[in-house]
Amino acid sequence: MPAYTACAIKTSFAFDLEAFLADFSVPDQDLRSDLARALERWQAELTAALLRAGRRQLLLVCLGNRAEKEAGEGWDKAPYRTFLRASLAQALCMGLAGQIIPQLEETGCAPVPRPTPTLASALSQLGAPYLRFDAATLSRRFSLLTPYPFQGACEICFLRQGCPGPRKRD
């Protein structure tokens, strides 16, 4: 397989924080303000890239290093605040991916491509190497990698054997 080339995707992405928070109990305005400030910082660090190798194309979405660290720290001191921050970071990644590939919003998940050594090399060069190659787990907690354009959901997912299936939206 030929080597992957990466091309940044420029996009503006509006995230609806109030709609996101409607699914959670956010007891005070201080926490809401903290999440709004985090959202503003993190959106500036949210990136998308198209990886190409021959006819195969993949979309990589991830938060930058600073946002990744900020979103995942604090479990021991403020677990609920950290849970909300981690959920926000995940929702940002999935939301941007859904804007680029609308079918992801409809299916509720982003199918994972089969890992290959060539893909692993490209991801390493982009700063998002595999943490576990055999499970297609990226080292970045707040990221996703999925085929582009949409080619199917569960039927093409590398993880389909152990997956309980996408959550159905209400």
C-alpha positions in Angstrom: 0.0 0.0 0.0 1.3 3.5 -0.8 2.3 5.9 2.0 -0.4 8.2 3.4 -0.3 11.9 2.8 -2.1 14.2 5.2 -4.0 17.4 4.3 -5.5 19.7 6.9 -9.2 20.3 6.6 -10.2 23.9 7.2 -13.6 24.2 8.7 -15.6 26.4 11.1 -17.4 24.5 13.7 -20.1 25.9 16.0 -20.7 23.7 19.0 -24.0 24.2 21.0 -22.9 24.1 24.6 -26.4 24.5 26.0 -27.7 21.6 23.9 -24.7 19.5 25.2 -25.4 20.5 28.8 -29.1 19.6 28.5 -28.0 15.9 28.9 -26.2 16.5 32.2 -26.9 17.9 35.6 -24.8 21.1 35.9 -25.5 22.3 39.4 -23.9 25.8 39.3 -23.1 28.7 37.1 -19.4 28.4 38.0 -19.2 25.0 36.4 -21.1 26.2 33.3 -18.7 29.1 33.0 -15.7 26.8 33.3 -17.0 24.6 30.5 -17.8 27.6 28.3 -14.2 28.8 28.7 -12.8 25.4 28.1 -14.9 25.1 24.9 -13.6 28.3 23.6 -10.0 27.3 24.2 -10.4 23.8 22.9 -12.2 24.7 19.7 -9.0 26.6 18.7 -7.1 23.3 19.2 -9.5 21.0 17.4 -8.1 19.8 14.1 -9.2 17.7 11.2 -7.0 16.1 8.6 -7.6 13.9 5.6 -5.2 11.0 5.1 -4.8 9.6 1.6 -3.1 6.5 0.4 -4.1 5.5 -3.2 -7.9 5.5 -3.3 -8.2 5.0 0.5 -9.1 8.1 2.5 -9.5 8.5 6.3 -10.6 11.4 8.5 -8.5 12.1 11.6 -10.0 14.5 14.2 -8.3 15.3 17.4 -7.7 17.9 20.1 -4.3 19.5 20.6 -1.9 18.5 23.3 -2.9 21.3 25.8 -6.6 20.7 25.4 -6.1 16.9 25.7 -4.3 17.3 28.9 -6.7 19.8 30.3 -9.8 17.7 29.4 -8.4 14.6 31.1 -6.9 15.8 34.3 -8.5 16.3 37.7 -10.3 13.0 38.3 -9.0 12.7 41.9 -9.9 16.3 42.9 -13.1 17.0 40.9 -14.5 13.8 39.3 -17.8 15.2 38.0 -16.1 18.4 36.6 -13.5 16.2 34.9 -16.2 13.8 33.6 -18.1 16.8 32.0 -14.8 18.1 30.5 -13.9 14.7 29.1 -17.5 14.3 27.7 -17.2 17.8 26.2 -13.9 16.9 24.5 -15.4 13.7 23.1 -18.5 15.6 21.9 -16.3 18.2 20.2 -14.4 15.5 18.2 -17.5 13.6 17.2 -19.3 16.9 16.4 -16.6 18.1 14.0 -16.4 14.7 12.4 -20.2 14.7 12.0 -20.0 18.1 10.4 -17.5 16.8 7.8 -19.3 13.4 7.4 -23.0 14.0 8.2 -23.8 10.2 8.2 -21.8 9.8 11.4 -24.5 11.9 13.2 -27.2 9.6 11.8 -25.5 6.3 12.7 -24.2 7.5 16.1 -20.7 6.2 15.7 -17.6 6.5 13.5 -16.4 3.1 12.2 -12.8 2.3 12.9 -10.5 1.4 10.0 -8.3 -1.7 10.1 -4.8 -0.7 11.3 -1.9 -1.3 9.0 1.8 -0.6 9.4 1.6 2.2 6.8 -1.3 3.8 8.6 0.5 3.5 11.9 3.5 5.3 10.5 1.3 8.1 9.2 -0.5 8.5 12.5 2.9 8.6 14.3 4.0 11.4 12.0 0.8 13.3 12.8 1.3 13.0 16.6 -1.5 10.5 17.0 0.2 7.1 17.1 -1.6 3.9 18.0 -1.5 3.1 21.7 -2.6 -0.5 20.9 -2.2 -1.5 17.2 -4.1 -4.8 17.6 -7.2 -2.9 18.9 -6.8 0.1 16.7 -6.6 2.3 19.8 -5.1 5.8 19.3 -2.8 7.2 21.9 -4.8 10.4 22.0 -7.9 10.1 24.2 -9.8 12.8 22.4 -9.5 11.8 18.8 -11.1 9.6 16.1 -10.1 8.0 12.9 -12.7 6.9 10.4 -13.1 6.3 6.6 -13.9 9.2 4.4 -16.3 9.6 2.7 -18.9 7.6 4.5 -18.8 4.0 3.4 -20.9 2.3 6.0 -21.1 1.9 9.7 -20.9 -1.4 11.6 -20.4 -3.5 8.5 -17.0 -1.9 7.8 -15.8 -1.3 11.4 -12.6 -3.1 12.5 -14.1 -3.3 16.0 -17.4 -4.8 15.0 -16.8 -8.2 16.6 -16.6 -6.8 20.2 -19.0 -3.9 19.8 -22.5 -3.9 21.3 -23.6 -1.5 18.5 -24.2 2.2 18.3 -26.4 3.9 20.8 -29.8 4.8 19.4 -30.7 8.4 19.6 -34.0 9.4 21.1 
